[in-house]
Amino acid sequence: MPRRKTTASASASVWDAVPDVVQAEKLLTETEERLRALPDAPSPEQARQAVIDAAVDAMRTDGAPIPADIGERASAAHTAALAPYAERLALHTAVNALRRRMPFLKSRGSRVVLEALAAQLDDVLSEVRAIVERSGRLEDGDTAEEAGDEALTDYRRLKALLRVEADIRKTQRSVYAEIGDPGVLADLYSRGHEQFRDVPTMRPDEGGSPFRGTVANALPDHVQEVVSGRRRRDVRFLLYAAESGRAWLPIDVEELTEVSREAEDVGTPDDGANPLGLRESTNIFRG
């Protein structure tokens, strides 16, 4: 059976595939709307005190005696404020509870989302390999034009697939951001661990760059420049991802945890500075 052709980017609503998250987000939205719709209301204690303060102020400024039924008035104000205050308190407590539960639900459901993204990435890279087999390595428009109309069409498709791949990676990171430690994730991203397998722990070369060197399995310079944010994604990057066999999208938190542990043994340059600003923690996902 031929592989389906990738024509769309990753869904913006990545959590739609996780029913527990969908239900919790719906409840959270509805509860927040109810809370916002409530009018401002004093607490029972504030309502009771307001009646007492008003009577005392009238006595001090106008010489009016404290009403004989001041206790009943204060008590009635207190009682009248109980229901609206309790409603606001209940909704506020519910919103906080749902917000605290959301990371757990997303962490538990993240595998489903990441599996879907990994399948999309696999489709993209498979189509890229098919294009390379048909038209060769079309790294730029000039090469495509020289190769003919079919190659030019394939090059346009490669550029479209590049946008899809970038969107998949963006969505992947948005999922990790919901359940991972931002600092440790940034360390992993700077070397491309979430995009490529077997990325070595790099030491600075003599020029002081933390990304270049002669370490086995090091990513090509132009690829490392992309993952480190110093260069924009291009078709050349996409071709490497498809042809190298190293591109991946980790769907198990333990996989990235292992990467984090391996990334600890970075070494330091002679001046003792840590070129990548690594943290000591090895747990990149909040439990």
C-alpha positions in Angstrom: 0.0 0.0 0.0 1.5 3.4 -0.9 2.2 5.8 1.8 -0.3 8.6 2.1 0.9 12.0 0.9 1.5 14.6 3.5 -0.5 17.7 2.7 -1.2 19.4 5.9 0.7 20.7 8.9 0.4 19.5 12.4 -2.8 20.3 14.1 -2.8 23.3 16.3 -5.2 21.6 18.7 -2.8 18.8 19.6 -4.7 17.8 22.7 -7.9 17.0 20.9 -6.7 13.4 20.8 -6.7 13.1 24.6 -10.3 12.9 25.9 -9.4 13.6 29.5 -7.6 16.8 28.5 -10.5 17.9 26.2 -13.0 17.4 29.0 -10.9 19.2 31.6 -10.3 22.1 29.2 -14.0 22.4 28.5 -14.8 22.3 32.2 -12.1 24.9 32.9 -13.4 27.3 30.2 -17.0 27.0 31.4 -16.0 27.4 35.0 -13.9 30.5 34.3 -16.7 32.0 32.3 -19.1 31.5 35.2 -16.6 33.0 37.7 -16.1 36.1 35.5 -19.9 36.6 35.2 -20.4 36.8 38.9 -20.8 40.4 40.3 -18.4 41.6 42.9 -19.7 40.7 46.3 -18.3 41.2 49.8 -17.5 38.3 52.1 -20.1 37.6 54.9 -17.7 39.1 57.4 -17.2 42.2 55.3 -21.0 42.6 54.8 -21.6 42.3 58.5 -18.8 44.7 59.4 -20.1 47.2 56.8 -23.5 47.4 58.7 -21.7 47.9 62.0 -19.3 50.5 60.6 -22.2 52.5 59.1 -24.0 52.6 62.4 -20.9 53.7 64.3 -20.1 56.4 61.7 -23.7 57.7 62.0 -23.4 57.9 65.7 -20.0 59.7 65.6 -20.9 62.2 62.9 -24.6 62.8 63.4 -25.2 61.8 67.0 -27.6 59.0 65.9 -27.9 56.2 68.5 -26.9 52.7 67.5 -30.1 51.0 66.2 -31.8 48.7 68.6 -31.8 46.0 65.9 -28.2 46.4 64.9 -27.5 42.8 65.7 -30.4 41.6 63.4 -29.2 44.0 60.7 -25.6 42.8 60.8 -26.7 39.2 61.0 -29.0 39.6 58.0 -26.2 41.2 56.0 -23.9 38.4 56.9 -26.5 35.8 55.9 -27.4 37.5 52.6 -23.7 37.5 51.7 -23.2 33.8 52.4 -24.6 32.4 49.1 -22.9 34.7 46.6 -19.6 34.4 48.5 -19.8 30.6 48.7 -20.6 30.4 44.9 -17.6 32.6 44.1 -15.4 30.6 46.5 -16.6 27.3 45.0 -15.9 28.4 41.4 -12.5 29.9 42.3 -11.5 26.7 44.0 -12.7 24.6 41.0 -10.7 26.7 38.6 -7.5 26.3 40.6 -8.1 22.6 41.0 -8.5 22.1 37.2 -5.5 24.2 36.4 -3.4 22.1 38.8 -4.7 18.9 37.3 -4.1 19.9 33.7 -0.3 19.2 33.7 -0.9 15.7 35.0 -3.5 15.0 32.4 -1.3 16.3 29.6 1.7 14.4 30.9 -0.4 11.2 31.0 -1.8 11.8 27.5 1.3 13.2 25.9 2.4 9.9 24.4 -0.8 9.7 22.3 -0.1 13.2 20.9 3.6 12.6 20.3 2.9 9.3 18.6 0.7 11.1 16.1 3.3 13.8 15.5 6.0 11.1 15.0 3.8 9.4 12.4 3.4 12.7 10.6 7.1 13.3 10.7 7.7 9.8 9.3 5.3 10.5 6.4 7.2 13.8 5.6 10.6 12.2 5.6 9.4 9.2 3.6 8.0 11.6 0.9 11.3 13.5 0.9 13.3 10.3 0.3 10.9 9.4 -2.6 11.6 12.8 -4.1 15.3 12.3 -3.8 15.1 8.9 -5.4 13.1 10.4 -8.3 14.8 13.8 -8.9 18.0 13.7 -6.9 19.2 16.0 -4.1 17.5 19.3 -4.9 19.2 21.6 -2.4 18.2 24.8 -4.2 16.0 26.3 -6.9 18.9 26.6 -9.4 19.6 22.8 -9.2 15.9 22.1 -9.6 15.6 24.4 -12.7 18.5 22.7 -14.4 17.0 19.3 -13.8 13.7 20.0 -15.5 10.0 20.7 -14.9 9.4 17.6 -12.7 12.4 18.4 -10.5 11.2 22.0 -10.2 7.8 20.7 -9.0 9.5 18.3 -6.6 11.6 21.2 -5.2 8.4 23.2 -4.6 7.1 20.2 -2.8 10.2 19.9 -0.7 9.8 23.5 0.4 6.2 22.8 1.4 7.3 19.7 3.3 10.0 21.8 5.1 7.2 24.0 6.4 5.3 21.0 7.6 8.3 19.5 9.3 9.0 22.8 11.0 5.4 23.0 12.2 5.6 19.4 13.6 8.8 20.3 15.5 7.1 23.5 16.9 4.1 21.4 18.0 6.4 18.8 19.5 8.1 21.5 21.6 4.8 22.9 22.7 3.9 19.4 24.0 7.2 19.1 25.9 6.7 22.6 27.3 3.5 21.5 29.1 5.3 18.7 31.0 9.0 19.5 31.0 11.5 21.7 32.8 12.2 24.7 30.5 15.9 25.0 31.4 16.8 21.3 30.8 14.7 21.3 27.6 16.6 24.3 26.3 19.9 22.5 27.0 18.7 19.5 24.9 17.3 21.7 22.2 20.6 23.6 21.8 22.2 20.3 20.6 19.3 18.9 18.7 18.7 15.9 21.0 14.9 16.1 20.4 15.4 16.0 16.6 18.3 13.6 16.0 19.5 10.4 17.6 23.0 9.8 19.0 23.9 13.5 19.2 27.2 13.4 21.1 28.1 15.6 24.0 30.3 18.3 22.4 33.2 20.1 23.9 34.3 23.5 22.6 36.9 23.5 19.9 39.9 25.8 20.0 37.9 28.6 18.6 35.5 28.5 21.5 32.5 27.2 19.6 30.5 24.7 21.7 29.0 23.2 18.5 31.9 22.3 16.3 34.5 19.6 16.6 35.6 16.1 15.5 33.5 14.1 17.9 32.1 10.9 16.3 28.4 11.2 15.2 28.6 15.0 15.4 25.9 16.7 13.3 27.1 18.5 10.2 27.8 22.1 10.8 24.9 23.5 8.8 22.5 21.1 10.7 23.9 22.1 14.1 23.6 25.7 13.2 19.9 25.2 12.5 19.2 23.3 15.8 21.1 25.8 17.8 19.1 28.7 16.3 21.9 30.3 14.3 20.5 29.4 10.9 17.0 29.1 9.5 15.7 25.7 8.4 16.2 25.0 4.7 15.8 22.2 2.2 19.4 21.1 2.8 18.5 20.5 6.5 15.4 18.6 5.5 17.3 16.4 3.1 19.8 15.5 5.9 16.9 14.7 8.3 15.4 12.3 5.7 18.6 10.7 4.5 20.7 10.3 7.7 18.4 7.9 9.4 19.0 9.8 12.6 15.8 12.0 12.7 13.4 11.1 15.4 10.6 12.4 17.6 10.8 11.0 21.1 7.4 9.8 22.3 8.5 8.4 25.7 9.6 10.8 28.4 12.1 8.2 29.5 13.9 8.5 26.2 14.5 12.2 26.7 15.4 11.6 30.3 18.1 9.2 29.2 19.4 11.9 26.8 19.4 14.3 29.6 21.5 12.0 31.8 24.0 11.4 29.0 24.2 15.1 28.3 25.5 15.7 31.8 29.1 14.5 31.0 29.9 17.6 29.0 33.3 18.5 30.4 34.5 22.0 30.8 37.0 24.2 28.9 40.3 25.1 30.6 38.8 28.3 32.1 36.2 26.2 34.0 33.2 27.8 32.2 30.3 25.6 31.2 29.8 26.4 27.5 26.2 25.1 27.4 25.0 26.3 30.8 23.9 22.8 31.8 21.9 22.3 34.9 22.6 19.5 37.3 19.1 18.0 37.3 18.5 14.9 35.2 14.7 14.9 35.5 13.5 17.0 32.6 9.8 16.1 33.2 8.0 17.3 36.2 6.4 14.4 38.0 
